[in-house]
Amino acid sequence: MDDVVLDYPIHLIRCLTLRNGAPVLVRPILASDGPAVQAFFRGLSAHTRYLRFFMTLPELTPALLAHIVAVDYRRRMTFAAFARADDGRRLIGVAQYVAADESPRERAEVALVLDDRWQGRGLGRLLLLLLADAASDAGVVEFGADVLAENRAMLSLARASGFAIEPHADGAMFRRLRMRLAPAAVA
């Protein structure tokens, strides 16, 4: 981590072990992670990119990249998951929430995407749990997300994580996910 960020939430850095025993480092994203996020995105299959962004982009636009890495660690939080690689660490997953602009910021949209080779190993559930804890600490009480109806893996993960799956106002192509968050523990 080359950045010097005031109020960087180091207490949210986690070393996790997946179901298959693989170690993963999860930490709040830094602005300097932009190139790693772009490389990660380029490495995703076209199908995974479509399921996440509802279109097949060859790479993240500057605005989408900024949306992922420009966070304040309260109203906007992105976790980056890294695995060991021959050349150091490789980004394998990104999970984000963005609180609504309204005041109080009780609702947040959540998004998650994993490297194709790391799907189905429990990483998505762990990232959602970390996001929920961080969001709850920031005063968020509800997560929401729009998901393509064909994204069975995400719908299964959402159901197992406690999300309600509802019809979407835009039609049968989408589903709306909602989940109440547990209140933050008072220290």
Buried (B, 14 or more C-beta within 10 A) or exposed (E): EEEEBEEBBEEBEBEBEBEEEBEBBBBBBBEEBBEBBBEBBEBBEEEBBBBBBEEEBEEBEEEBBEBBBEBEBBBBBBBBBBBEEEEEBBBBBBBBBBBBEEEEBEBBBBBBBBBEEBBBBBBBBBBBEBBBBBBBBBBBBBBBBBBBBEBEBBBEBBEEBBBEBEEBEEEEEBBBBBBEBEEBEEE
